[in-house]
């Protein structure tokens, strides 16, 4: 039997025990915290967030590909000076779900920027410095 990893981080323990509710809509779900959702008791699903999942995975690069039937988002951790990178997580979405995720990200970025100011974009597209030791190329 696999042992649960223990964490000494009180924040992660609190997040792991947090309850979420999901409002179901045709072929898509919207997750809201129970605090945001106290008045909406219909069509709810309780979702558990394990400590391991609550820790999350750091990535600094997302690669998005698509076909006629699905979008694939690979989250990558790219380390400077390393010629190899690993996909840390892969999410596969239907085109409809991808569009809803896009709209949700737009809405959350708008809310974030209204509180914290505009997010600055770097000219290199936000990529971390990457070098394999040879000369650098430009496209």
Secondary structure by P-SEA (a helix, b strand, c coil): cccccccccaaaaaaaabbbbbbbcccbbbbbccccccccccbbbbbbbcccccbbbbbcbbbbbbcccbbbbbbbbcccccccccccbbbbbcaaaaaaaaaaaaaaaaaaaacccbbbbcccccccccccccccccc
